[in-house]
């Protein structure tokens, strides 16, 4: 499944197909900023940020991707874009190529520029650019062929942005589910984490009852993540495909449940980033996945 005009094979049609290429942000200029509930609490506690540790942890994550056979690409490091390390949000890959998002928080509004530059240098045509309201990559879940989730909490992505993106998918025959959630979770990928085909981690307490029921009706088995675990990025994991998941060392309960199912778990320590408000899913943007067949 490629671009409607056959212009690129840099696409994804699910969150769980085998990950072949991934986009990461540079950790060079990262520092904690009050961009969401988690980082605001970290700053309130006056926790100590260690740049060298952050760089080392990021390097261990890169090693995990490479060990899993994933080709790693990176955005350029711009000193004014300190949160561009969270590559999930400035763009989002779709079945028709990349979409450039519109970030709301002032600390990150310039992230679109480094994302556009990356795709231009790679020679990948940009499919769409968000222009209505705000919408960020952490709120898009291309769940499976024909089904996409467009989340909005209001603090970052809003209803207008979610509606615009959902409309683009619907115009191409996809079902697009608008998913509201409490603003302090920041993005949908903090409460929803696809793991493998028809297996998904969800903090159901964070959602209206219709949403987990919709997933179950569509054949998904839900691994419940508690409200407290979700606030600590317990759902924010990356499906690598072929029954492999990238998680974090701190995410012990979910990691143990996955291993009990025979799923291989990569769990580097990413504490400098989770304290800053984002886990492994926030830190990456899938560029290319092996396509799943439509049901």
C-alpha positions in Angstrom: 0.0 0.0 0.0 1.7 3.2 -1.2 1.0 6.8 -2.1 -2.2 7.2 -4.1 0.0 8.4 -7.0 2.6 5.7 -6.5 5.2 8.3 -5.4 6.6 6.7 -2.3 6.8 3.4 -0.4 7.6 5.2 2.9 4.2 4.4 4.4 2.5 2.5 7.3 -0.9 0.9 7.2 -0.8 -0.3 10.8 0.9 0.3 14.2 2.1 -3.3 14.4 3.5 -4.4 11.1 7.3 -5.2 11.2 9.1 -1.9 11.7 11.7 -1.4 9.0 12.6 2.3 9.3 12.2 4.7 12.2 12.7 8.4 12.6 14.2 9.6 15.9 14.9 13.1 17.2 18.3 14.4 18.3 18.9 14.4 22.1 21.8 17.0 21.7 19.8 20.0 23.0 17.1 18.3 25.0 16.2 19.7 28.4 13.1 19.5 30.5 10.4 22.1 29.8 6.9 22.5 31.2 5.2 21.0 28.1 2.7 18.7 29.9 1.6 17.3 33.3 4.5 14.9 33.7 7.3 17.4 33.0 5.6 20.1 35.0 5.6 17.7 38.0 9.2 16.8 37.4 10.2 20.5 37.4 8.1 21.2 40.5 10.0 18.4 42.4 13.2 20.0 41.2 14.5 16.7 39.9 18.0 16.8 38.4 18.4 16.6 34.7 21.6 14.9 33.5 22.4 15.6 29.9 25.2 13.0 29.6 22.8 10.4 31.0 20.1 11.4 28.5 22.6 11.1 25.7 23.7 7.6 26.9 20.1 6.5 27.3 19.2 7.6 23.8 22.2 5.7 22.5 21.0 2.6 24.2 17.6 3.0 22.6 19.2 3.3 19.2 21.1 0.1 19.9 17.8 -1.6 20.7 16.4 -0.6 17.4 19.4 -1.7 15.5 19.5 -5.1 17.4 15.9 -5.5 16.2 16.9 -4.9 12.6 15.4 -1.5 12.3 17.1 1.2 10.2 17.4 4.4 12.2 17.1 7.9 10.8 17.4 11.2 12.6 16.1 14.7 12.4 18.7 17.5 12.5 19.7 19.0 15.8 18.6 22.6 16.0 19.5 24.3 19.4 16.2 26.2 19.5 14.2 23.0 19.1 14.9 21.3 22.5 11.9 19.0 22.4 12.4 17.9 18.8 13.9 14.7 20.4 10.2 13.6 20.6 10.0 12.9 16.8 6.5 11.5 17.1 4.7 14.8 17.1 6.0 17.0 14.3 4.9 14.6 11.6 2.9 11.4 11.3 3.3 8.6 8.8 0.2 7.4 7.0 -0.7 4.8 4.3 -0.1 7.6 1.7 3.1 9.2 3.1 4.0 11.7 5.8 1.7 14.3 7.2 3.1 17.4 8.8 1.3 18.3 12.0 0.6 21.6 13.7 1.9 21.7 17.3 0.2 23.8 19.8 2.8 24.3 22.6 5.0 27.4 22.1 8.2 25.4 23.0 7.6 23.2 20.0 5.9 25.2 17.3 9.1 25.3 15.2 9.4 21.5 15.1 7.5 21.4 11.8 10.5 23.0 10.0 13.0 20.3 10.8 10.4 17.6 10.0 9.8 19.1 6.5 13.5 19.4 5.9 14.0 15.7 6.7 11.3 14.5 4.3 12.6 16.9 1.6 16.2 15.6 1.9 14.9 12.0 1.9 12.9 12.7 -1.3 9.6 11.6 0.3 6.6 13.6 -0.9 4.6 15.1 2.0 0.9 13.9 1.8 -0.9 16.5 3.9 -0.2 19.4 6.3 -2.5 20.1 9.2 -4.0 23.6 9.0 -7.2 23.4 11.1 -6.9 23.8 14.8 -4.0 21.8 16.2 -3.1 18.1 15.7 0.1 16.3 16.8 1.6 12.9 15.8 1.1 11.4 19.2 -2.7 11.6 18.6 -2.7 9.5 15.4 -2.9 5.8 15.6 -3.1 4.0 12.2 -4.4 1.0 14.0 -4.9 -1.4 11.1 -5.8 -1.3 7.4 -9.0 0.7 7.2 -9.1 1.9 10.8 -7.5 5.0 12.3 -7.8 6.7 15.7 -7.6 10.5 15.9 -7.3 11.6 19.5 -7.7 15.0 21.1 -7.3 16.2 24.6 -7.5 19.9 24.0 -4.2 20.9 25.6 -2.3 19.8 22.5 -4.4 18.4 19.7 -7.9 19.8 19.6 -11.3 18.8 18.0 -10.8 20.9 14.9 -7.5 19.3 14.1 -8.7 15.8 14.8 -11.7 16.4 12.5 -9.5 17.6 9.6 -7.2 14.6 9.8 -10.1 12.2 10.3 -11.8 13.7 7.2 -8.7 13.0 5.0 -8.8 9.3 6.0 -12.6 9.1 5.5 -12.3 10.6 2.0 -10.1 7.6 1.1 -12.5 5.1 2.5 -11.1 4.5 6.0 -13.0 4.5 9.3 -11.7 7.3 11.4 -12.6 7.2 15.1 -12.4 10.5 17.0 -11.2 9.7 20.6 -11.4 12.4 23.3 -9.4 11.9 26.5 -8.4 14.0 29.6 -6.1 16.8 28.7 -3.4 15.9 31.3 -2.6 12.8 29.3 -1.3 15.1 26.6 -1.5 12.6 23.7 -3.5 9.4 22.8 -0.4 7.3 22.8 -0.1 7.8 26.6 -3.3 5.8 27.2 -3.3 3.5 24.1 -0.4 1.3 23.0 -0.7 -1.2 20.1 1.4 -4.3 20.9 0.8 -6.9 18.2 -2.0 -7.8 15.8 -5.3 -7.5 17.8 -3.4 -7.0 21.1 -3.4 -3.5 22.6 -2.5 -1.9 26.0 -5.2 0.6 27.1 -5.8 2.6 30.2 -9.6 2.1 30.0 -10.1 4.3 33.1 -8.9 7.3 31.0 -11.6 6.8 28.4 -15.3 6.8 28.0 -16.7 3.2 28.0 -17.6 3.2 24.3 -13.9 3.3 23.3 -12.6 0.1 24.8 -15.9 -1.6 23.8 -15.3 -0.4 20.2 -11.9 -2.1 20.3 -13.3 -5.3 21.7 -16.0 -5.5 19.1 -13.3 -5.2 16.4 -11.5 -8.2 17.9 -8.9 -6.6 20.1 -7.7 -8.1 23.3 -7.0 -5.3 25.8 -4.1 -5.5 28.3 -5.3 -3.2 31.0 -2.9 -0.5 32.2 -3.8 1.3 35.4 -4.4 5.0 35.6 -1.3 5.5 37.6 0.8 3.5 35.3 -0.5 5.4 32.3 0.5 8.7 33.9 4.0 7.3 34.0 4.0 6.3 30.3 2.9 2.7 30.9 1.1 2.5 27.5 3.8 4.4 25.6 5.5 1.5 23.8 6.5 0.7 20.3 5.4 -2.4 18.5 8.4 -3.7 16.4 6.4 -6.4 14.7 7.1 -10.2 14.8 6.0 -10.3 18.5 8.6 -7.8 19.6 8.0 -4.6 21.6 10.2 -1.7 22.7 9.3 -0.6 26.2 11.3 0.9 29.1 13.0 -0.6 32.2 10.5 1.1 34.4 7.5 -0.5 32.8 7.9 -3.7 34.7 4.3 -5.0 35.0 3.5 -4.7 31.3 6.9 -6.0 30.3 6.4 -9.1 32.5 2.9 -9.7 31.0 4.3 -9.4 27.5 7.1 -11.8 28.2 4.7 -14.3 29.6 3.0 -14.3 26.2 6.2 -15.0 24.4 6.7 -11.5 23.2 10.3 -10.3 23.1 10.7 -7.0 25.1 13.5 -4.5 24.7 13.5 -2.3 27.8 16.3 0.3 28.0 16.3 2.9 30.8 14.8 6.1 29.3 14.2 7.9 32.6 15.6 11.2 31.5 13.0 11.3 28.7 10.0 9.8 30.6 10.6 12.4 33.4 10.5 15.0 30.6 7.1 13.8 29.5 7.6 11.2 26.8 8.3 7.5 26.4 9.6 5.4 23.5 6.6 5.9 21.3 6.9 9.7 21.8 10.6 9.5 20.8 10.0 7.9 17.4 8.0 8.2 14.2 7.6 5.0 12.2 8.7 5.7 8.6 8.1 2.3 7.1 6.4 -0.9 8.3 5.8 -4.1 6.5 2.1 -3.8 5.4 -0.6 -5.8 7.1 -3.2 -7.4 4.9 -6.7 -5.9 5.1 -9.1 -8.1 7.0 
